[in-house]
Amino acid sequence: MELEVCVGSSCHLKGSQDVIAELQKILKKYEVEDVVTLKASFCLGRCAQGVTVRSDDKLITGFTPENAEDKFLTEIYPFVTF
């Protein structure tokens, strides 16, 4: 599975680098860094909706470092195949 975090100008200003750092910690915590690839991506087209993450073909908006674990556990982790 691939996770792409938008690092376009809008998401960058909204803290995408901090979201990436938090997701790196989360992947390690749940021991899925060998099955989930974390990447940066340019604009995912949801600029007004906060930092956007693409999980395979699903766009998830409004990521922050504070809610990253909740969003990961509810919207991404259930779909990780081991």
Secondary structure, DSSP 8 states (H G I E B T S, - for coil): -EEEEE-SHHHHHTTHHHHHHHHHHHHHHTT-TTT-EEEEES--S-GGGSEEEEETTEEEEEE-TTTHHHHIIIIIGGG---
